[in-house]
């Protein structure tokens, strides 16, 4: 295949090393590479060798078998080291390698909207809900994203994001040394981890726990997009994985994945997204319940988390919410917390970049 002629020995060697292959010996001008469970391959030192193309074809065939990917997809990975990749594995109840048309379209919308939500956070900062048109920087990012081929295993959507885009970084222009596209994917990676972590805590803390992860990129938009990957009624498990560019190492906390979301987790994320969309618009609200947590940072007003019945826009839901209090109210809330007495708060819901907050016009400790 002509595309293989562009693969140099150095590129191939770098790729093998990045995938865990070990250089163990040389033989007749070629390097022997070994991977447990895969065997050995030969990489000639010079592409001018007469059998270079044959050896290259053999290596690519082995890699294709080991990684369960098409050979040309392997070649693209080798020749494009500055490309991040994401994998979205869905598990529809259809024959392997297929997905229902409408479910597939909805899942692709979910992929696009996850990337868009992460791009908006990278530009505008975190928020419980993103409304209005996305900034041009986010659209410029999306225009660079490429949809790759599907992979073996249920139905896997693959996405490729090139990192070497100087025009995009100039547009963003904030002096950050990381390429903007990498920053978007790191935001997305952290939000995926946050969504999974929050979902596992819902049974103990309720849906309000998602508020504590807004500063990591959780929003109504992100939750809705993630749920769209899961088919009708959010009934299919979903896995999201990342393959980071070999040319730019990610930070230690970034994961390759996959992070798995089972239907119970997706159900919680769906409800959380609905609540964030409703509450993120702000407005008059009231809550009656118990103080379950208190917080007072230096040079900031006191805050308490109240869990109970939250009433907003003629709807009532059981959840927790952070309430910002003046010093007198905060002291009363501390007493109520120690004595396990309910409090009643009426005020305005205010979405911030870190959380949803209720700013009271009336605060009362109930007898």
C-alpha positions as CSV (number, residue, x, y, z in Angstrom):
1,X,0.0,0.0,0.0
2,X,1.5,3.3,-1.1
3,X,0.6,5.0,2.2
4,X,3.1,2.8,4.0
5,X,5.9,4.3,2.1
6,X,5.6,7.5,4.2
7,X,6.3,5.6,7.4
8,X,10.0,6.0,8.4
9,X,11.9,3.6,10.7
10,X,12.1,6.3,13.3
11,X,8.3,6.8,13.3
12,X,7.6,3.1,13.5
13,X,10.1,2.6,16.3
14,X,8.6,5.5,18.3
15,X,5.2,4.0,17.9
16,X,6.3,0.5,18.9
17,X,7.9,1.9,22.0
18,X,4.8,3.9,22.9
19,X,2.7,0.8,22.8
20,X,4.9,-1.2,25.1
21,X,7.1,-3.1,22.6
22,X,10.7,-3.7,23.8
23,X,13.8,-3.5,21.6
24,X,15.7,-6.7,22.3
25,X,18.2,-7.4,19.6
26,X,19.3,-6.7,16.0
27,X,19.5,-9.0,13.0
28,X,21.0,-8.3,9.5
29,X,20.5,-4.6,9.8
30,X,17.1,-4.7,11.4
31,X,15.9,-4.2,14.9
32,X,14.0,-6.9,16.7
33,X,11.0,-5.7,18.8
34,X,9.1,-7.9,21.2
35,X,5.8,-7.6,23.0
36,X,4.5,-10.3,25.4
37,X,1.5,-12.0,23.9
38,X,2.2,-10.6,20.4
39,X,5.6,-12.0,19.4
40,X,8.4,-10.3,17.6
41,X,8.7,-7.9,14.6
42,X,11.6,-6.7,12.5
43,X,12.2,-3.0,11.7
44,X,14.9,-2.3,9.1
45,X,17.2,0.6,9.8
46,X,16.8,2.2,6.3
47,X,13.7,2.5,4.1
48,X,16.1,2.2,1.1
49,X,16.5,-1.6,1.9
50,X,15.0,-3.7,-0.8
51,X,12.6,-5.5,1.6
52,X,11.7,-2.5,3.6
53,X,8.1,-2.4,2.3
54,X,7.6,-6.1,2.9
55,X,8.9,-5.8,6.5
56,X,6.7,-2.8,7.1
57,X,3.6,-4.7,5.8
58,X,4.4,-7.5,8.2
59,X,4.7,-5.1,11.2
60,X,1.5,-3.3,10.3
61,X,-0.3,-6.7,10.0
62,X,0.9,-7.7,13.4
63,X,-0.1,-4.4,15.0
64,X,-3.5,-4.6,13.3
65,X,-4.1,-8.1,14.8
66,X,-2.9,-7.1,18.2
67,X,-4.8,-3.8,18.4
68,X,-7.9,-5.0,16.5
69,X,-7.8,-2.1,14.1
70,X,-7.5,-1.7,10.4
71,X,-4.0,-1.5,9.0
72,X,-4.5,1.9,7.5
73,X,-5.7,3.2,10.9
74,X,-2.5,1.9,12.4
75,X,-0.5,3.7,9.7
76,X,-2.3,7.0,10.5
77,X,-1.5,6.6,14.2
78,X,2.2,6.1,13.3
79,X,2.5,9.0,11.0
80,X,0.4,11.5,13.1
81,X,1.9,11.5,16.5
82,X,0.3,14.9,17.4
83,X,-3.2,13.6,17.4
84,X,-5.4,12.8,20.4
85,X,-8.1,10.2,20.0
86,X,-11.3,9.4,21.9
87,X,-13.3,6.2,21.9
88,X,-17.0,6.0,22.6
89,X,-18.1,2.3,23.0
90,X,-21.9,1.8,22.9
91,X,-23.5,-1.6,23.4
92,X,-26.8,-1.7,21.4
93,X,-28.9,-4.8,21.3
94,X,-28.1,-5.4,17.6
95,X,-25.5,-7.7,15.9
96,X,-21.9,-6.7,16.8
97,X,-20.5,-4.0,14.6
98,X,-24.0,-2.5,14.0
99,X,-26.2,0.1,15.7
100,X,-29.8,1.3,14.9
101,X,-29.7,4.3,12.6
102,X,-31.6,6.6,14.9
103,X,-29.6,5.6,18.0
104,X,-26.4,6.1,16.0
105,X,-27.4,9.6,15.0
106,X,-28.3,10.4,18.6
107,X,-25.0,9.0,19.8
108,X,-23.1,11.2,17.3
109,X,-24.9,14.2,18.5
110,X,-23.8,13.2,22.0
111,X,-20.2,13.0,20.9
112,X,-20.4,16.4,19.3
113,X,-22.1,18.0,22.3
114,X,-19.6,16.5,24.8
115,X,-16.8,18.1,22.8
116,X,-18.7,21.3,22.5
117,X,-19.4,21.4,26.2
118,X,-15.8,20.9,27.0
119,X,-14.7,23.6,24.5
120,X,-17.2,26.1,26.0
121,X,-15.8,25.4,29.5
122,X,-12.2,25.9,28.1
123,X,-13.3,29.4,26.8
124,X,-16.0,30.7,29.1
125,X,-15.3,28.7,32.3
126,X,-17.6,26.3,34.2
127,X,-21.3,26.8,34.6
128,X,-24.4,24.7,35.6
129,X,-25.8,25.4,32.2
130,X,-24.4,26.9,28.9
131,X,-27.0,28.9,27.0
132,X,-26.9,30.8,23.8
133,X,-24.5,30.4,20.9
134,X,-21.1,28.8,21.6
135,X,-18.1,31.1,21.1
136,X,-16.4,31.0,17.7
137,X,-13.3,29.4,19.4
138,X,-15.5,26.4,20.3
139,X,-16.8,26.1,16.7
140,X,-13.3,26.4,15.3
141,X,-12.3,23.5,17.5
142,X,-15.2,21.4,16.4
143,X,-14.4,22.0,12.7
144,X,-11.0,20.4,13.3
145,X,-12.4,17.2,14.9
146,X,-12.4,14.1,12.6
147,X,-14.6,11.1,12.9
148,X,-12.6,7.9,12.6
149,X,-13.5,4.4,11.7
150,X,-15.4,2.1,14.0
151,X,-13.6,-0.5,16.0
152,X,-14.2,-4.1,16.9
153,X,-16.4,-4.5,20.0
154,X,-20.1,-3.7,20.1
155,X,-20.2,-0.3,18.2
156,X,-17.3,2.1,18.8
157,X,-17.2,5.7,17.6
158,X,-13.7,7.0,17.3
159,X,-12.8,10.7,17.2
160,X,-9.4,12.3,16.2
161,X,-8.3,15.7,17.4
162,X,-5.1,17.1,15.9
163,X,-3.0,19.2,18.2
164,X,-0.8,21.2,15.9
165,X,-3.2,24.0,15.0
166,X,-1.3,27.3,15.5
167,X,-4.2,29.3,13.9
168,X,-6.6,28.0,16.5
169,X,-4.2,28.7,19.4
170,X,-3.6,32.2,18.1
171,X,-7.4,32.8,18.0
172,X,-7.6,31.8,21.7
173,X,-4.5,33.8,22.5
174,X,-4.2,33.4,26.3
175,X,-0.6,32.4,26.4
176,X,-1.2,28.9,27.7
177,X,1.7,26.7,26.4
178,X,-0.7,23.7,25.9
179,X,-2.5,23.5,22.5
180,X,-6.1,24.6,22.9
181,X,-7.3,21.3,21.5
182,X,-5.4,19.4,24.2
183,X,-6.9,21.7,26.9
184,X,-10.4,20.9,25.6
185,X,-9.8,17.1,25.8
186,X,-8.3,17.4,29.3
187,X,-11.4,19.3,30.4
188,X,-13.6,16.6,28.8
189,X,-11.5,13.8,30.5
190,X,-11.9,15.4,33.9
191,X,-15.6,16.0,33.4
192,X,-16.1,12.3,32.4
193,X,-14.3,11.2,35.6
194,X,-16.4,13.7,37.7
195,X,-19.7,12.5,36.2
196,X,-18.8,8.9,37.1
197,X,-17.7,9.8,40.6
198,X,-20.8,11.9,41.2
199,X,-23.1,9.2,40.0
200,X,-21.6,6.7,42.4
201,X,-22.4,9.1,45.3
202,X,-26.1,9.8,44.5
203,X,-27.5,7.0,46.6
204,X,-25.8,8.5,49.7
205,X,-26.0,12.3,48.9
206,X,-28.8,12.7,46.4
207,X,-28.7,14.4,43.0
208,X,-27.4,17.6,44.6
209,X,-24.0,16.0,44.7
210,X,-23.6,16.9,41.1
211,X,-23.4,20.6,42.1
212,X,-20.1,19.9,43.8
213,X,-18.6,18.9,40.4
214,X,-19.7,21.9,38.4
215,X,-16.2,23.4,38.8
216,X,-14.9,20.2,37.0
217,X,-17.0,20.8,33.9
218,X,-20.3,19.1,34.9
219,X,-23.3,21.0,33.4
220,X,-26.7,20.3,32.1
221,X,-25.3,20.3,28.6
222,X,-22.6,17.8,29.4
223,X,-25.0,15.4,31.2
224,X,-27.5,15.5,28.4
225,X,-24.7,14.8,25.8
226,X,-23.4,11.8,27.8
227,X,-26.8,10.3,28.1
228,X,-27.4,10.6,24.4
229,X,-24.7,8.0,23.8
230,X,-26.7,5.3,25.6
231,X,-29.6,4.7,23.2
232,X,-33.3,4.7,24.0
233,X,-34.2,5.3,27.7
234,X,-30.5,5.4,28.5
235,X,-30.6,1.6,28.6
236,X,-27.2,0.7,27.1
237,X,-23.9,0.8,28.9
238,X,-21.4,3.3,27.5
239,X,-17.6,3.4,27.8
240,X,-15.5,6.5,27.1
241,X,-11.7,6.2,26.6
242,X,-8.8,8.4,25.6
243,X,-5.7,7.7,23.6
244,X,-3.3,10.6,24.1
245,X,-0.8,11.8,21.5
246,X,2.6,10.3,21.6
247,X,4.1,13.7,20.8
248,X,2.7,15.4,23.9
249,X,2.5,13.6,27.2
250,X,-0.7,14.2,29.2
251,X,-0.6,15.1,32.9
252,X,-0.4,12.3,35.4
253,X,-4.0,12.5,36.5
254,X,-5.4,12.2,32.9
255,X,-6.8,8.7,32.2
256,X,-6.7,6.6,29.1
257,X,-9.8,4.8,30.3
258,X,-12.1,3.4,29.5
259,X,-14.6,4.9,32.0
260,X,-17.7,2.8,32.1
261,X,-21.2,4.1,32.7
262,X,-23.8,1.5,33.4
263,X,-27.6,2.2,33.0
264,X,-28.0,3.0,36.7
265,X,-25.3,5.7,36.5
266,X,-26.7,7.1,33.2
267,X,-30.1,7.3,34.8
268,X,-28.7,9.4,37.7
269,X,-26.8,11.6,35.2
270,X,-29.9,12.1,33.1
271,X,-31.9,13.3,36.2
272,X,-29.0,15.5,37.3
273,X,-28.9,17.1,33.8
274,X,-32.6,17.9,34.0
275,X,-32.2,19.5,37.4
276,X,-29.2,21.5,36.4
277,X,-31.1,22.8,33.3
278,X,-34.0,23.9,35.5
279,X,-32.0,25.3,38.4
280,X,-29.2,26.8,36.3
281,X,-31.6,29.4,35.0
282,X,-31.8,30.9,38.5
283,X,-34.9,32.6,39.9
284,X,-37.0,32.5,43.1
285,X,-36.6,29.3,45.1
286,X,-37.2,28.0,48.6
287,X,-36.0,25.0,50.6
288,X,-36.9,23.4,53.9
289,X,-34.6,20.8,55.4
290,X,-31.6,20.0,57.5
291,X,-28.1,21.5,57.4
292,X,-25.8,18.7,56.4
293,X,-22.6,20.6,55.7
294,X,-21.0,23.9,56.6
295,X,-18.2,25.9,55.0
296,X,-16.5,29.2,55.6
297,X,-13.5,30.2,53.6
298,X,-11.3,33.1,54.4
299,X,-12.6,36.4,53.0
300,X,-15.8,34.7,51.9
301,X,-19.3,34.6,53.4
302,X,-20.4,31.4,55.2
303,X,-22.1,28.7,53.3
304,X,-24.2,25.8,54.4
305,X,-25.5,22.9,52.5
306,X,-29.2,22.2,53.2
307,X,-30.9,18.9,52.2
308,X,-34.6,18.9,51.9
309,X,-37.5,19.8,49.6
310,X,-36.4,22.4,47.1
311,X,-39.2,24.3,45.4
312,X,-38.6,26.3,42.2
313,X,-40.7,27.2,39.2
314,X,-43.7,25.4,40.8
315,X,-41.8,22.2,41.0
316,X,-40.6,20.4,44.1
317,X,-37.6,18.0,44.3
318,X,-35.7,16.4,47.1
319,X,-32.1,17.5,46.9
320,X,-29.4,19.6,48.6
321,X,-28.3,23.1,47.8
322,X,-25.6,25.5,49.0
323,X,-27.0,28.6,50.8
324,X,-24.9,31.8,51.3
325,X,-25.5,33.4,54.7
326,X,-24.5,36.5,56.5
327,X,-22.6,36.1,59.8
328,X,-25.7,36.1,62.0
329,X,-27.5,33.6,59.8
330,X,-24.4,31.4,59.6
331,X,-24.2,31.2,63.4
332,X,-27.9,30.3,63.6
333,X,-27.3,27.6,60.9
334,X,-24.4,26.1,63.0
335,X,-26.7,25.8,66.0
336,X,-29.4,24.2,63.9
337,X,-26.9,21.8,62.5
338,X,-25.7,20.7,66.0
339,X,-29.3,20.5,67.3
340,X,-30.6,18.7,64.1
341,X,-33.3,21.3,63.6
342,X,-34.8,22.1,60.3
343,X,-34.3,25.5,58.6
344,X,-36.4,27.3,56.0
345,X,-34.9,29.5,53.3
346,X,-36.5,31.7,50.6
347,X,-34.4,33.5,48.1
348,X,-32.8,33.7,44.7
349,X,-31.0,30.8,43.0
350,X,-27.7,32.1,41.6
351,X,-25.6,29.9,39.2
352,X,-21.9,30.5,39.6
353,X,-18.8,28.9,38.0
354,X,-18.3,26.7,41.0
355,X,-21.8,25.7,42.2
356,X,-25.5,26.6,42.4
357,X,-26.2,28.9,45.4
358,X,-29.3,30.1,47.1
359,X,-29.0,33.7,48.3
360,X,-31.7,34.2,50.9
361,X,-34.2,37.0,51.4
362,X,-35.6,35.1,54.4
363,X,-33.9,32.6,56.7
364,X,-35.5,30.9,59.7
365,X,-34.7,28.1,62.1
366,X,-37.8,26.1,62.6
367,X,-39.0,25.1,66.1
